[in-house]
Amino acid sequence: MRPVSAPFPLTRLRRTRQSAAIRALVQENDLSVSDLIWPVFICDGDGVEQDVPSMPGVKRRSVDRVAEAAKEAQNLGIPAICLFPYTDPSLKTQDCAEAWNPENLSNRATRAIKTAAPDIAIMSDVALDPYNALGHDGFVVNGEIVNDETVEALVKQALSQAEAGVDIIGPSDMMDGRIGAIRDALEDKGFTNTMILSYAAKYASAFYGPFRDAVGASGALKGDKKSYQMNPANTDEALRLIERDLREGADMVMVKPGMPYLDICRRVKDTFGAPTFAYQVSGEYAMIMAAAQNGWIDGDKAMIESLMCFKRAGCDGILTYFAPAVARALA
Ligand code: PBG
């Protein structure tokens, strides 16, 4: 018998990494198509598909094409799609009235998707930025983003989305009190089954740049969003926001951006055990795609690895522009 002091490792952790079969057997987390929410951009017109230059492979689609894409996504097993409108600059005003127009792009797309792909869940974004001549998520009064007046408008926007048929309302504006106000209004109008996925811990991030191009908000935005979106240096504040939004009636919560904030995902999941999502945002997508297109990384492998890491960090699901590509890769 070899003495315990032998100069060999007694614990050979490599044993369970020796073959694909054994690695699969001991794997702790899994990535599946059912973890994905696919964000899509909608534009005006008919039969239109436009490339988004800063997001290779991502398109803006007219309502008819979004409906087709949703059907494809449904066939791929993607459980949910999230709508973002590219609003014509002529419809952007300081009162943001287009946000609750029943005939706005987002609401028309919702109805078209419900007809074309009734089984995919539809999530929508609640925030004024696509409709605001000043580019902010809330009303701007004397240079300030005003909270309570904005919340009243967000309630109107959320109700118009629920009326169009949205399943999951996604407030991304970071105003205080909006979850409770939207929940109350939904209950009041009989939308008791309409869910709220709160962008609860949303950071003021440089990684949203390509998205603002995609929805045409970059030009309009004056200044930054630091008075309402979170400081990237903070963690405890994220927990307070999540706690507050759950208390006000959020069914699910989100951390955003994703990859640089996996520590927040883990703390949120461990603390609350609520359905927790991360948004792998436009800048994260653009970084992976740019490096892959330059031949600097293997894009497909980086895509799967990045998404698996969200699962390891405790997320139940991920909003990702890669959703259809992942679904195909996993099929
Ligand atoms: C708007 C909104 C943003 C994103 C989702 N909803 C941008 C912002 O807050 O400026 C970013 C998504 C992405 O970058 O992929 N309220």
Boltz pocket constraint, residues with backbone or C-beta under 6 A from the ligand:
constraints:
  - pocket:
      binder: B
      contacts: [[A, 125], [A, 126], [A, 127], [A, 129], [A, 137], [A, 172], [A, 173], [A, 207], [A, 208], [A, 209], [A, 210], [A, 211], [A, 212], [A, 225], [A, 280], [A, 281], [A, 282], [A, 283]]
      max_distance: 6.0
